[in-house]
């Protein structure tokens, strides 16, 4: 496809040949996995990341590389790694499960290359700031909490993931052990390369352990299936398994932290620039599940709808924007926009 940053990996052992060049200074990495993500969704992910000023390596495992995706990867300096999605889907579960196998193999072969790593979903994530300038790993792993109005035990969805969806956890009473805890989303995790490696390894091993799949002689699943990655993520977090392998762990709140999981947030603050702000008035560095909120999704679709995006409406092109972007001063923002429109909460 004429794109030097695309290569194909084998099924289980990721190719040890990468387009990323090793240099003396350790790099930062954003790692994710996608299958059939729409070009507009990938454009929002990559363009917003680069507009934030983030220069980290971006490595995305792709079960299906579109021509448009290849062009976007080239434009925004991302690496796409193709793999045998159909087979891995059978041996290691659906993409939300088997991505951790891919991450583990990738990081295992690059132990001295990366400093900090952000694991993130792709389809519904956009960036408003460089996450590596806003999140401190404190030498370990960072986990992001969801909205504080629900606990694991009071969320019907999470209760189902811990019981009906995962018969092993049902037998082990995992819901009873974790139901008093706040929810943490498996769509994002941040930390040192060491911490994210162990996160991926533990997720992979626990998903294999808790699978109630019936396999044939070739190891392919022929009946039943896998526990949700969300259930496994929360079980390992709140029972201390992650902490046992990492220097330390940090949990950051959804409301006032640098990353927002928007899914069922009751109130969202959106300023005149169309940026999502936290309870302290700062623009979130990362916004996950933006598609659950129509106002935010419509703004992003308008911003990234064309080849020349995002210059026509992106806030960073407004004079004076950088002076006020991260600190939520509505009066200053309004002056630079020459409007008097108050922030909108939906």
N, C-alpha and C positions, 0 to 999 in steps of 0.2 A: 504493500500500500504506500510505499515511499515514506514510511515513518520509522525512523531509526529507533524509536523508543517503544517498540512493540516486539515481544518475543513470546514463544510458546514454552510452557513448562510441561514436564511429564506428569502423570497422574498423581503419584504420591510423593515422589522426591522432586521438589522444585528445582529447576535448572540452576546450577551454581554460576552460570554466566549471566551477568546483568549489564544493562546499559549504564548503570550508575558507576562512576569512576571513584575509586578510593583516593582520598586526599588526606593530608596530614591532620586537618581539623575535622573532628567528628561532626557528622551531619545530623539534622533532625529529619524525621520521617512521618508522613501521613500514610496510613495503610488501610485499605478497604477492599471490599469484594462486591461485584455487581453482576447481574444477569439480566440482559435485555432492558437496561435502564434507558429511558427515552433521551434523545439528544438534548432536549431542553433541560431536563433534570441534571444531566452531566455538565452542561454548560453553566448552570447555576452553581453547581458544586465547584467546578474548576475556576471559572471566571471570578466568582466572589472571593475565592481563596487568594488568587493572585492579586486582585484589587486590594486586598487587605494588607498587602506588603509582605506576605509570607513567602519565603524562598525555599522552604523545606522540600525535600524529595517527596514525590507523590507516587505511590505504587498501588495500582488497583488490579486485583485478580478479576479476570473477566471470563465468564462462561460462554459469552457470545459477543464478539467484537464487531460492531457495526462500522461501516466506512465512516459515518459521521463521527463516531466515537474516536476513531483513529485520528481524524483530523483535529478534533478538539484536544486530544492528548498531545499532539504535536504542537498545537498553538500555545497550550498552557504548560508545556514542559512536564508532562506526566508520563509515567511508564505503565503500559497495559501488559499484563501477563495472562496469556490465554492458557486454558487447561481443559482437560476432559471433564466437563461439567456432568454429563450424564452418568459416567461411571462413579465419579466421586460422590455424586448425589445418592448412589446406592450403597457405597461402602462406608461413607462418613456422614450421611444425613443431608438434609436440604442446605441451601447456601448459608442460612443463618447459623447453621451448626458446623458445616465443613470448612467455613472460612478460617476457623481457628487452627485447623490442621495446616492450611496453607501459610498462615502467619508464622506458625511455629517453625516450619521448615525454612521459611525465608530468613527469619531472624537468627535461627540456629547457625546458618551459614555466613552470617554477617555480624558476629558478636562484637567486633571492635570498630564497626563502621559508624553506628548511630549512637547519638547521645540520648535524645528524647524522642518518644514515639507517641503518636495519636492514632488509636484505632477508632474508626468511625464508619457509620452507615454512609451510603452514597446517595441513594435516590431522593432523600428528603432532608438533606443537610445543606446549609449555606453559611458563609462566613462573613462576619462584620469587622473582624480584627484578627491579627496574627495570633493564633492560640498559644504559640510558644513564647510570646511576650506577655501573656496574661495569666498563664497557669504555671504554678510552681510545683514540681513533683516532689520536692524535699528529699530527693534521693530514692524515692520509692514509687508507689502506684497511686493514682488518683481515680476515684469513682464518683460519678455524678448522680445525685439524687433527683427523683421526680417531684412533682408538686406535692406539698406537704399536707394536702387536705385528705389524702388517703394513705393508709398503711397497706402492707401486703395482705393482711388478714381482712381488711375492709374493702378491698378491691375484688370484685367478682372475677375479673379476668385473671388476676394474679393467683387467686385461690384455685381457679381451674388449672392453671399451669402447674401448681404444686400438688395437685391431686389427680383429677380425671385425666389430664394430659401426661402424667408421669407416674406410672404405677409403682415404680421403685420408691419415689419420694412419698407416695401415699402410704406404702408399707412402713417406711422409716419415720413417718410423722414429721416430715420436713416443714409442713405448714405450721404445725404447732410450735416448732422451734424458731420460726422466723416471722410469724404473723404480727408481732408487735413492732416490727422494723419498718422504716420508710422504704419505699420502692427505689430501686436503682436500675437505670436502663442499661441494657447490654449493648446498645447501639453506639456507645462511646466509652472509651477508657484511655487514660493518659498515664505516662510514666517514663522512667528510664527504659532503655532498651532491655535491660535485664528484667525489669518488672513486667513489661509487656510480653516478653518471651515467656515468663512463668505464667502470666495470665492466660496466654494462648495455650500453653501446654496443659495446664490444669483444666481449662475448659474442654479441650479435646479429650483428655483422659476421662473426665467425669461424664461427658456426653456418651462416650463408649460404655462406661460402667452402667449408666442408668438406662441405656437403650434396651427396650424389650423387643427388639426386632428379631425375627426369625430369618436366618440366612441359609443360602444354599451352599454347596460344596466349594463354590468359588468366592464365598464371602459376600455375595450380593443379597440385599434385603428382599425377602419375598412376602413378608407379612409384618403387620404392626409397624412400629416406627420409633421416633426419637422424642425425648423430652425437649421442650422449648428452650432455646438458648437463654431466654429471660429467667426461667426457673433455675437453671444451672448457675448462671451468673450470680443470682441473689443468694442461692444456697451456699456457694463457695465464699461469697463476701461475708455473710452474716454468721457463718459457722467458724470463721477464722482461717480457712484454708489458704486464701490469698495472703493474708498477713504472715503466715508461717513461712512463706517463700520470698517475701519482699522485705526490704530494709524497713519500710513503714508503709502505712496506707493512710490516705486522706480522703474524706468524703466531703463533697462540696454541695451546698444547697442549691436548689433550682431557682429560688426566688432572688437571691442576691449574689449568685456566683457568676462565673464567666461563660457558662454553657447552659443553654435552656432546652429542656425537652418539653415541647409545647403541647403534646398530645391532649391531655385533659386539664390543662391549666385553666382556672376559672376566669382570670383577668389577665389580659395581655396589654402592655403599654407600647404603642407604636407612635413614634414622633413624626414630625413633618417631613423628614427625609424618608420615611417608610422603614426606619430601623427599629428593631425590637430592643427595648431597654429593660434592665432589671430593676429590682426594688430600690436600689441605690442611685438610679438614674443613669447608670453606665450602659453603653451598648454591649450586649452580649458578644463575646468573641465568636461563638458557635451557636447556631440555632438549628435544632433537630426537630423533625416533624412539623416543619413550617406549613406543609400541605394540609394540616388539620384545621387551619385558620384561614378563611377565605380572603380576608383583607390582606394578610401578609403574602399569601400565594399569588393573588392578583397583582400586587406590586412587583413581585419577583418576575412573574411572567411578562409584565410590561417592560421591565428593566432589561431582561435577557432574551428578548424575542427576535433579535435580528443579528446579522453578522457584525454590525458595528457596535453592538452592545459593549459596555454599558454606558458609554459616554453621554448619551442623551438625557438620562435621568439619574445616573448614579450620584449619590450625595457628595462623593469626594471631588466632583467637578464644580461644586459650588464654592465660590471664593470664601475663604475663612473657615471652611468646614473642619479642617484638621485642628483648628484651635479649640473646638468645642465638642468634637465627635464623641469622645469617650466619657464625658463627665456630666452629661444630662442637664445642661443649663438651658431650659426652654427659651428664656428671654434672648440669650445669645443666638440660639439656633434661629429663632424667629427673625432677628435683625438681619442675619445673613441671608435669609430667604425673602426678606422684605414682605413678610406676611404676619398676620396676628392670629394664626390658627393654633389653638391649644392641642397638645397631644391627645390622641384618641385612645380610649380604652374600650376593648370589646370583650 
